Amino acid sequence: GYLFMTLAFFACGFQLVFITTHLPAYLQLCGVAPGIAASSLALIGLFNTIGTYGFGLLGARYSQKHLLALIYLLRTLFIIAFLAMPVSATSTLIFAAAMGTLWLGVSPLVTSILGRVFGLTHFGTLYGVVFLSHQLGSFFGAWMGGIVFARTGNYDFAWRALIAIGLAAFTLQWLMDD
């Protein structure tokens, strides 16, 4: 279970930092005004506070591993929906609000699972490894997006990778033995 959660957290970092790093450039390619890119990042931050608090409360009542899986699935579905629609100011801001709600809602759930399943004796080490995985995913999300754009001139492959990684994270988290 720990390995599955650690791998899913890699995917989390990959998705979030790709979006943070490359969404503004993607929007520029789509002809969206730079102010919308800035507003979308601000909305992600605003809705992140709501989502993190909300998922923390939900985690006290419902299966934390299933909530984590749901976050990964919903992120992926919102990415698919965003790419399926014409990119506009409205679609971008709706996407940003949805992603913000799902942004770091994983944190209270992951820490709660670690504490509940493994206890607090080695919590710092266990969370440190999980968080390292998230940071490695973050690095690869930013790096891969840049490599893909430099080689192809677009982000098509990178967005597809985000979808595949999100589906893998959903599956890993759903199957996690907690």
C-alpha positions as CSV (number, residue, x, y, z in Angstrom):
1,G,0.0,0.0,0.0
2,Y,2.8,2.4,0.9
3,L,4.5,1.9,-2.5
4,F,1.2,2.5,-4.4
5,M,0.6,5.7,-2.5
6,T,4.2,6.8,-3.0
7,L,3.9,6.2,-6.8
8,A,0.5,8.0,-6.9
9,F,2.0,11.0,-5.1
10,F,4.7,11.1,-7.8
11,A,1.9,11.5,-10.3
12,C,0.4,14.2,-8.2
13,G,3.6,16.3,-8.3
14,F,3.9,15.6,-12.0
15,Q,0.4,16.9,-12.8
16,L,0.5,19.9,-10.6
17,V,3.9,21.3,-11.6
18,F,3.3,20.7,-15.2
19,I,0.1,22.8,-15.0
20,T,1.8,25.5,-12.9
21,T,4.8,25.7,-15.1
22,H,3.3,25.2,-18.6
23,L,-0.3,26.4,-18.5
24,P,0.6,30.0,-19.1
25,A,2.7,29.1,-22.2
26,Y,-0.1,26.8,-23.4
27,L,-2.7,29.5,-23.0
28,Q,-0.4,31.9,-24.9
29,L,-0.2,29.4,-27.8
30,C,-4.0,29.2,-27.8
31,G,-4.3,33.0,-28.0
32,V,-5.6,33.6,-24.5
33,A,-4.6,36.9,-22.9
34,P,-1.7,36.8,-20.4
35,G,-4.0,38.2,-17.7
36,I,-6.1,35.1,-17.8
37,A,-3.1,32.9,-17.2
38,A,-2.2,35.0,-14.1
39,S,-5.8,34.8,-13.0
40,S,-6.0,31.1,-13.5
41,L,-3.0,30.6,-11.2
42,A,-4.5,32.8,-8.6
43,L,-7.8,30.9,-8.8
44,I,-5.9,27.6,-8.3
45,G,-4.4,29.1,-5.1
46,L,-7.8,30.4,-3.9
47,F,-9.7,27.2,-4.5
48,N,-6.8,25.1,-3.2
49,T,-7.6,26.4,0.3
50,I,-11.2,25.3,0.0
51,G,-10.3,21.9,-1.4
52,T,-7.6,21.1,1.1
53,Y,-9.9,22.0,4.0
54,G,-12.9,20.2,2.4
55,F,-11.0,17.0,1.7
56,G,-9.5,17.0,5.2
57,L,-13.1,17.1,6.6
58,L,-14.2,14.4,4.1
59,G,-11.3,12.2,5.1
60,A,-12.6,12.1,8.7
61,R,-15.8,10.5,7.4
62,Y,-15.0,8.5,4.3
63,S,-12.4,6.2,3.0
64,Q,-9.2,8.2,2.6
65,K,-7.7,6.0,-0.1
66,H,-10.9,6.3,-2.1
67,L,-11.0,10.0,-1.7
68,L,-7.4,10.2,-2.9
69,A,-8.2,8.0,-5.9
70,L,-11.2,10.3,-6.6
71,I,-9.0,13.4,-6.6
72,Y,-6.6,11.8,-9.1
73,L,-9.6,10.7,-11.3
74,L,-11.4,14.0,-11.1
75,R,-8.1,15.9,-12.0
76,T,-7.7,13.7,-15.0
77,L,-11.3,14.1,-16.1
78,F,-11.1,17.9,-15.8
79,I,-7.9,17.9,-17.9
80,I,-9.7,15.8,-20.5
81,A,-12.7,18.2,-20.4
82,F,-10.4,21.3,-20.7
83,L,-8.7,19.9,-23.7
84,A,-11.9,18.8,-25.4
85,M,-13.4,22.3,-25.3
86,P,-12.2,25.3,-27.2
87,V,-9.7,27.1,-25.0
88,S,-11.1,30.4,-23.9
89,A,-10.9,32.7,-20.9
90,T,-14.1,31.1,-19.4
91,S,-13.0,27.5,-19.9
92,T,-9.6,28.3,-18.5
93,L,-10.9,29.9,-15.3
94,I,-13.4,27.1,-14.8
95,F,-10.6,24.6,-15.3
96,A,-8.4,26.5,-12.8
97,A,-11.1,26.6,-10.1
98,A,-11.8,22.9,-10.5
99,M,-8.1,22.0,-10.4
100,G,-7.5,24.3,-7.5
101,T,-10.2,22.5,-5.5
102,L,-8.4,19.2,-6.2
103,W,-4.9,20.7,-5.9
104,L,-3.5,19.8,-2.5
105,G,-6.5,18.0,-1.0
106,V,-4.3,15.0,-1.2
107,S,-2.1,16.3,1.7
108,P,-4.4,15.8,4.6
109,L,-5.5,12.4,3.2
110,V,-1.9,11.1,2.7
111,T,-0.7,12.2,6.1
112,S,-3.8,10.7,7.7
113,I,-3.3,7.4,6.0
114,L,0.4,7.3,7.0
115,G,-0.4,8.1,10.6
116,R,-3.3,5.6,10.8
117,V,-1.6,2.7,9.1
118,F,2.0,3.1,10.3
119,G,1.7,5.1,13.5
120,L,3.7,8.2,14.4
121,T,7.0,6.5,15.3
122,H,8.4,6.7,11.8
123,F,6.0,9.2,10.4
124,G,8.6,11.7,9.5
125,T,10.7,9.2,7.5
126,L,7.7,7.7,5.7
127,Y,6.2,11.1,4.8
128,G,9.6,12.3,3.7
129,V,9.9,9.4,1.2
130,V,6.4,10.0,-0.1
131,F,7.1,13.8,-0.3
132,L,10.4,13.1,-2.1
133,S,8.4,11.1,-4.7
134,H,6.1,14.1,-5.1
135,Q,9.1,16.4,-5.6
136,L,10.6,14.0,-8.2
137,G,7.3,14.0,-10.0
138,S,7.2,17.8,-9.9
139,F,10.7,17.9,-11.5
140,F,9.7,15.5,-14.2
141,G,6.4,17.3,-14.9
142,A,8.2,20.6,-15.4
143,W,11.1,19.1,-17.3
144,M,9.0,16.8,-19.6
145,G,6.8,19.7,-20.5
146,G,9.7,21.8,-21.6
147,I,11.4,18.9,-23.5
148,V,8.1,18.0,-25.3
149,F,7.5,21.7,-26.3
150,A,11.1,22.2,-27.4
151,R,11.0,19.1,-29.6
152,T,7.5,19.4,-31.0
153,G,6.5,23.0,-30.7
154,N,3.3,22.1,-28.8
155,Y,2.1,20.4,-25.6
156,D,-0.1,17.7,-27.1
157,F,2.0,14.7,-26.0
158,A,2.6,16.3,-22.6
159,W,-1.2,16.7,-22.0
160,R,-1.7,13.1,-23.0
161,A,1.0,12.0,-20.6
162,L,-0.8,13.9,-17.8
163,I,-3.9,12.0,-18.6
164,A,-2.1,8.6,-18.6
165,I,-0.3,9.4,-15.4
166,G,-3.5,10.6,-13.7
167,L,-5.3,7.3,-14.6
168,A,-2.3,5.4,-13.3
169,A,-2.4,7.3,-10.0
170,F,-6.2,6.7,-9.7
171,T,-5.7,3.0,-10.3
172,L,-2.7,2.7,-7.8
173,Q,-4.6,4.6,-5.1
174,W,-7.8,2.7,-5.6
175,L,-6.0,-0.6,-5.3
176,M,-3.8,0.5,-2.3
177,D,-4.0,-1.9,0.6
178,D,-4.5,0.4,3.6
